[in-house]
């Protein structure tokens, strides 16, 4: 039976079980909740979206490779059969730790345990003009915006009589040489090679330029030097203009200026150069560290609190091996979710908790069809085998059997026909 203690309280079934409130339905939150299925907790999930999104494939939505529904899975469907889990679509306004209460746009909710799994946002490093004109890629909505602006600019380039403007409309700048940037640049380069001549025969494909701008001296800094070298080699072969040691200083929607004095022109800038923690209001400043992440101990617990935890991208465990916190990647989030769920059950039994220890299972990045790089333990390799491994790992990680089939079919179609999905401008960007 639904019950509200006060008029402003979120309605939930009556329960004598300790309540675990999870803010965020990303990798970390989902991992924890799955381990608490039908356990002696009342678990409440708060998220402004009613779906979980598989972020590693957002770039394929942006470049028309797959459709949004292929990598999104409804939270209510995901938790079907979970007798103790309840989803509420809500945006969190404030955490009031003193009263163990969360304020949301649909009401308040009290908690016995609070799990902050709010993930990360795009970090523009204080460059306000870049933030105004560039496009981030942290959500399905943002990926659709990128898809729209790419297609809209190509349509504009067909009808303009200004050669300079046509060049700018067909130039695409990807900022950041991490996995997201490398994969996006590779996908746009394939679009130029295979799609542009088919869909826009009146355009000279040679005028289209794809820039990948990285502030460091190598790509994929978090991977091995061999993978970095291979990714650069693959991108060069695909015609991507890679600019290393170039830090973007300004962008006005047309002109890109870097610290090297370079001046490039592009109407589309996709920003993948960094992320920062998405910290809810109510977290004290002393609990926030570098990268706008929440400082937690080895149990993912906020210092000074016994019942408030943070996991995933938002959490920073500072250690000798990870002085700036663990990498903000899915495998860390998933492992932290599993570790914390185990610790909550141990607490319930009056037993001691176990510290979080990250097990790096390796890193993968794809650079177009048949090309990828892989670091798996001591093995560092690239090419077709790495691409097959990347495809398999990502396919099995997508939520929902139907989604797995749809993505596999899209990839197979693209592999054999050199075509991508339907390039539809469903909603215009601006």
Beta strands, then each sheet from edge to edge (+ up, - down):
strand 1: 2-3
strand 2: 12-13
strand 3: 18-23
strand 4: 41-47
strand 5: 51-53
strand 6: 72-74
strand 7: 85-89
strand 8: 92-96
strand 9: 101-104
strand 10: 107-110
strand 11: 113-116
strand 12: 120-122
strand 13: 171-175
strand 14: 209-213
strand 15: 241-243
strand 16: 248-251
strand 17: 255-258
strand 18: 263-265
strand 19: 268-271
strand 20: 275-277
strand 21: 288-289
strand 22: 293-295
strand 23: 308-310
strand 24: 315-316
strand 25: 363-366
strand 26: 372-376
strand 27: 379-382
sheet 1: 1+ 2-
sheet 2: 7+ 4+ 3+ 11+ 23+
sheet 3: 5+ 6-
sheet 4: 8+ 9- 10+
sheet 5: 12+ 20-
sheet 6: 15+ 14+ 13+ 19+
sheet 7: 16+ 17- 18+
sheet 8: 21+ 22- 24-
sheet 9: 25+ 26- 27+
end
